Amino acid sequence: MHASLKRGGRVAALEFVPNEDRVSPPMAASFSLTMLATTAAGDAYTLPELDAMYRASGFDDVAGHPVPTGPHTVVVGHAV
């Protein structure tokens, strides 16, 4: 994604983002458990983990925006 964007371009992902305790909020924690139980290496990532992934891929100003009508978070980063 980074290679296809100009500097300042944005990337966004719709995610279940558990809190760092990994047991809240309930829907994100449930998704994390499902991924752990049904895939070889699946997980749901916390915002600090996603921030590190975005930054390692060349993005900064990473922010999570909870979707008000559902259990998801939109995670946005800007290309540098």
C-alpha positions as CSV (number, residue, x, y, z in Angstrom):
1,M,0.0,0.0,0.0
2,H,2.7,2.5,0.9
3,A,4.4,2.2,-2.5
4,S,1.2,3.2,-4.2
5,L,0.6,6.4,-2.2
6,K,2.0,9.8,-2.4
7,R,3.6,11.3,0.8
8,G,0.7,12.2,3.1
9,G,-1.6,9.6,1.5
10,R,-3.8,7.6,3.9
11,V,-4.4,4.0,4.4
12,A,-7.3,2.7,6.5
13,A,-8.2,-0.7,7.8
14,L,-11.4,-1.8,9.5
15,E,-10.4,-3.9,12.5
16,F,-11.6,-5.6,15.7
17,V,-9.1,-3.9,18.1
18,P,-8.9,-5.4,21.6
19,N,-7.7,-3.4,24.6
20,E,-4.2,-4.3,25.9
21,D,-5.9,-6.6,28.5
22,R,-7.1,-8.6,25.5
23,V,-10.4,-9.4,27.2
24,S,-12.2,-6.2,26.4
25,P,-14.2,-5.0,24.7
26,P,-16.2,-8.3,24.3
27,M,-16.5,-8.4,20.5
28,A,-12.9,-7.7,19.9
29,A,-11.8,-10.2,22.5
30,S,-14.2,-12.8,21.1
31,F,-12.7,-12.3,17.6
32,S,-9.2,-12.6,19.0
33,L,-10.1,-15.9,20.6
34,T,-11.7,-17.2,17.3
35,M,-8.6,-16.2,15.4
36,L,-6.3,-17.9,17.9
37,A,-8.4,-21.1,17.9
38,T,-9.1,-21.5,14.2
39,T,-5.9,-20.3,12.4
40,A,-2.3,-21.2,12.6
41,A,-1.1,-17.8,13.8
42,G,-4.1,-15.6,13.8
43,D,-4.7,-12.9,16.3
44,A,-6.5,-9.6,16.8
45,Y,-4.0,-6.8,17.4
46,T,-4.1,-4.0,19.9
47,L,-3.7,-0.4,18.8
48,P,-0.1,-0.2,19.9
49,E,0.7,-3.4,17.9
50,L,-1.1,-2.0,14.8
51,D,0.7,1.3,15.3
52,A,4.1,-0.6,15.2
53,M,3.0,-2.5,12.1
54,Y,1.9,0.7,10.3
55,R,5.2,2.5,11.3
56,A,7.3,-0.4,10.1
57,S,5.5,-0.1,6.8
58,G,6.3,3.6,6.4
59,F,3.2,5.2,7.9
60,D,2.9,7.7,10.8
61,D,0.2,9.6,12.6
62,V,-1.5,6.3,13.2
63,A,-4.9,6.7,14.9
64,G,-7.8,4.4,15.8
65,H,-11.3,5.7,15.3
66,P,-14.0,3.6,16.9
67,V,-17.1,3.1,14.7
68,P,-20.0,4.5,16.7
69,T,-22.6,2.0,15.5
70,G,-20.5,-1.2,15.8
71,P,-17.7,-3.1,17.4
72,H,-15.0,-2.1,14.9
73,T,-12.2,0.5,14.8
74,V,-11.0,2.2,11.7
75,V,-7.2,2.4,11.9
76,V,-5.7,5.2,9.8
77,G,-2.0,5.9,8.9
78,H,-0.4,8.6,6.7
79,A,2.4,7.8,4.3
80,V,5.7,9.4,4.9
